[in-house]
Amino acid sequence: MEDYLQLFVDETSFYNRIVLGTFLPESVWGPLPHFFRGWLRNYIGGTLLYFVSGFLWCFYIYYLKRNVYLPKDAIPSTKAMLLQIYVAMKAMPWYSALPTLSEYMVENGWTRCFSRINDVGWLAYITNFIFYLGIVEFGIYWMHRELHDIKPLYKYLHATHHIYNKQNTLSPFAGLAFHPLDGILQAVPHVIALFLVPMHFTSHVACLFMEAIWTANIHDCIHGKLWPVMGAGYHTIHHTTYRHNYGHYTIWMDWMFGTLRDPMEDEPKEK
């Protein structure tokens, strides 16, 4: 068992060397305990992913494709985007604690994670991955919905994110502009799922960091019209009505629980 758990430690150590070895001299991160190396790597990696994905996406839709996807009056001001960056950066050290904690639990054998796909086979891997995503989808939907329905949670946590409630205040940088505890609560289903279904560890890590890219995408106000994906068209409605489209990746949870509102239905009908 200890030899198998060492595979997880070796994998996270590999990630540490790639990220920390690229940006910091070993004299800085080398003496740190393994747990804190993981946190520092997650913080640096998460920050880089946030800025790279945010700047590239904003550059593409607001400058290269200016007025193609969005009308001029729907493009957020630089001031609005800087505020979103400020809020996200205050929260990033706390966000980084969740994947670090999940790695610690995996490395100690507390979860149902497995290290190699050939340990279970491709069929089991795909089946487990689908169940994992289903648990995440269900968990994020209800966590998000309760952050609206439970008034103190909304007032003291989720309202920080909902000051961005119009097209011209939403941007890819708003994707991580949450109160730290709010952002962590909405990502917790990723960790809970590790105790419920066997999950490939590398895939779990990838899913956590894909959150940064996905949340940037659903805050750009561009409706991709790719059914059944819960894209930006749906999420923009959420920011304007506050009572619809709580889902994350797909529309299924909102459809099942009666909170779905289709952006196509809001478009003006041609005469």
Summary of the structure (lengths in Angstrom):
residues: 271
radius of gyration: 19.6
end to end distance: 68.4
largest distance: 69.5
contacts: 834
relative contact order: 0.13
helix: 71%
strand: 2%
